[in-house]
Amino acid sequence: MKVTTINSIEISSMCNNTCEYCPAAVQGRYRKTGFMTMEIFNKALEFVEYFNEQGTQKELNLFGVGESLMNPLFPIMLKKAFEVEPMIRPLHLNTNGRFVTKELVELFNLYLNHLDITAHNPRDTIVAYRLCKDQKFKLGFSADFWIHPNDWAGQVDWFKSEKSYPCPWLRNGQAWIMSDGNISTCCFDAFAQGVIGNVFESKPEKLEVKPYKLCTTCHQTYDTSVFEKEKSKLILVK
């Protein structure tokens, strides 16, 4: 199946937290981590623009496996993303709240459709909530690490998911662009085991979603008949 949409751009693969239920703290052992540069971000937006032109771009999330607001270029990136992905489509951000400021909330009101605070730290969550409330910016909260926990397809020592459901990434042709410019079709791919391309080397029309190693240990399912050819050659990267 062809990639049809860039679901996320990971503008930071660094995080100020070291949560035991998230692989962010150790992913640097397996892939290059850091802040996305403007050069990579601009190339990533070219992919978004392509799928916009095809009429298949559904939304855009400015996060991956890290804390986006740590990137000092975030304000510029948010504005540029809005210009490419205007309010007719959702523009999302997830943050742990630690770096939310009054000035950033002003930008949220101008350019962002939706913000989720991942409530890892009570103080950070409350401060971010009050700053948003003061400026009448509506935000949501995410506490999946205890409400809907999962072990990231076996990558972290945490509680396994109690539910199984179809993988939206394989089903919908979704991809995300990592902070170093690599492209994967799985939001759990913290260790870059399922990379299918790179923004400097790949053409968006050539990208294809496919099952890879983590599909065999993930609580999300996929229709094996659609990927029968790929099933026998899963990407096995150590």
KOLRO-305287 format. One line per 5 residues: number of its first residue (from 1); for each residue z, x, y of C-alpha. Coordinates in steps of 0.05 Angstrom, whole numbers, plus 5000, padded with zeros to 4 digits. Layout:
% KOLRO-305287
NUM = Z,X,Y  ... $
END
This chain:
% KOLRO-305287
1 = 5000,5000,5000  4982,5025,5070  5036,5037,5122  5032,4979,5172  5089,4993,5220 $
6 = 5135,5049,5247  5202,5017,5238  5245,5073,5266  5241,5137,5306  5300,5183,5292 $
11 = 5312,5216,5360  5374,5250,5333  5393,5271,5262  5459,5299,5289  5522,5258,5291 $
16 = 5591,5268,5322  5623,5232,5262  5632,5257,5191  5640,5190,5155  5648,5197,5080 $
21 = 5603,5137,5068  5544,5167,5106  5501,5229,5088  5491,5250,5161  5544,5304,5158 $
26 = 5511,5341,5099  5437,5326,5109  5427,5391,5145  5432,5426,5077  5368,5391,5055 $
31 = 5325,5384,5116  5317,5410,5187  5364,5370,5233  5373,5367,5308  5349,5328,5368 $
36 = 5277,5304,5370  5236,5340,5423  5194,5303,5473  5132,5333,5441  5149,5302,5374 $
41 = 5170,5237,5407  5104,5230,5443  5066,5241,5378  5111,5189,5344  5094,5138,5398 $
46 = 5020,5150,5384  5032,5123,5314  5069,5062,5344  5011,5051,5392  4961,5053,5334 $
51 = 4998,4999,5295  5006,4959,5359  4930,4960,5365  4924,4937,5292  4971,4879,5307 $
56 = 5020,4900,5252  5075,4935,5292  5136,4888,5285  5193,4924,5319  5218,4993,5337 $
61 = 5287,5023,5325  5308,5086,5362  5354,5112,5308  5355,5143,5239  5410,5181,5203 $
66 = 5447,5206,5264  5474,5186,5333  5416,5173,5380  5456,5177,5445  5473,5250,5431 $
71 = 5401,5269,5449  5402,5286,5524  5330,5260,5528  5351,5190,5506  5342,5156,5575 $
76 = 5271,5183,5582  5254,5165,5510  5281,5094,5517  5237,5081,5578  5175,5110,5545 $
81 = 5188,5070,5482  5193,5007,5524  5126,5021,5557  5094,5026,5488  5135,4971,5454 $
86 = 5148,4920,5510  5196,4862,5506  5147,4818,5468  5170,4858,5407  5242,4878,5392 $
91 = 5267,4947,5413  5332,4964,5377  5387,5016,5379  5446,5029,5334  5503,5072,5360 $
96 = 5574,5088,5342  5592,5076,5415  5622,5144,5430  5571,5162,5484  5560,5094,5516 $
101 = 5568,5097,5592  5561,5049,5650  5495,5084,5669  5467,5076,5598  5485,5002,5597 $
106 = 5445,4994,5660  5385,5023,5622  5399,4978,5563  5393,4918,5608  5325,4942,5632 $
111 = 5293,4966,5568  5331,4946,5506  5327,4881,5466  5384,4892,5419  5443,4939,5410 $
116 = 5488,4944,5349  5554,4980,5352  5571,5010,5284  5646,5001,5287  5668,5067,5256 $
121 = 5720,5082,5309  5762,5027,5342  5770,5061,5410  5696,5079,5416  5677,5008,5395 $
126 = 5723,4974,5446  5702,5019,5504  5628,5007,5489  5640,4933,5481  5675,4927,5549 $
131 = 5623,4968,5585  5569,4922,5558  5609,4859,5572  5620,4881,5645  5545,4884,5655 $
136 = 5531,4821,5613  5492,4859,5561  5495,4824,5494  5509,4868,5435  5522,4860,5361 $
141 = 5569,4895,5313  5555,4927,5246  5609,4942,5194  5565,4946,5132  5603,5006,5107 $
146 = 5658,4958,5085  5627,4888,5089  5563,4907,5051  5577,4978,5025  5527,5019,4986 $
151 = 5524,5091,4962  5457,5108,4994  5422,5106,4927  5473,5153,4898  5472,5204,4954 $
156 = 5544,5193,4976  5608,5179,4938  5620,5109,4962  5622,5038,4934  5559,5012,4902 $
161 = 5526,4951,4929  5545,4885,4898  5477,4856,4913  5406,4873,4896  5347,4851,4938 $
166 = 5274,4869,4949  5261,4933,4988  5231,4915,5056  5203,4985,5065  5158,4983,5004 $
171 = 5144,4909,5010  5124,4911,5084  5093,4980,5090  5148,5006,5136  5156,5080,5155 $
176 = 5203,5120,5199  5193,5185,5235  5247,5237,5227  5273,5282,5282  5229,5340,5260 $
181 = 5166,5298,5258  5163,5285,5183  5148,5214,5161  5183,5177,5105  5180,5105,5079 $
186 = 5254,5097,5063  5313,5090,5110  5359,5121,5057  5317,5185,5056  5370,5228,5090 $
191 = 5350,5289,5049  5275,5283,5060  5257,5272,4987  5204,5220,5001  5164,5250,5058 $
196 = 5092,5224,5061  5066,5259,5123  5079,5291,5191  5062,5267,5261  5022,5331,5275 $
201 = 4984,5332,5209  4975,5260,5187  4932,5202,5211  4968,5134,5215  4911,5098,5179 $
206 = 4918,5146,5119  4993,5138,5108  5013,5101,5045  5081,5076,5021  5101,5094,4951 $
211 = 5163,5095,4906  5199,5161,4901  5261,5191,4868  5314,5148,4903  5279,5084,4881 $
216 = 5306,5096,4812  5379,5095,4836  5375,5046,4894  5403,4975,4896  5339,4952,4931 $
221 = 5284,4931,4883  5208,4931,4887  5150,4898,4850  5130,4951,4799  5063,4918,4787 $
226 = 5041,4933,4859  5059,5006,4850  5041,5015,4777  4998,5077,4790  5052,5110,4832 $
231 = 5107,5091,4783  5086,5145,4734  5086,5199,4787  5149,5189,4827  5162,5242,4879 $
236 = 5215,5286,4848  5240,5335,4900  5303,5374,4887 $
END
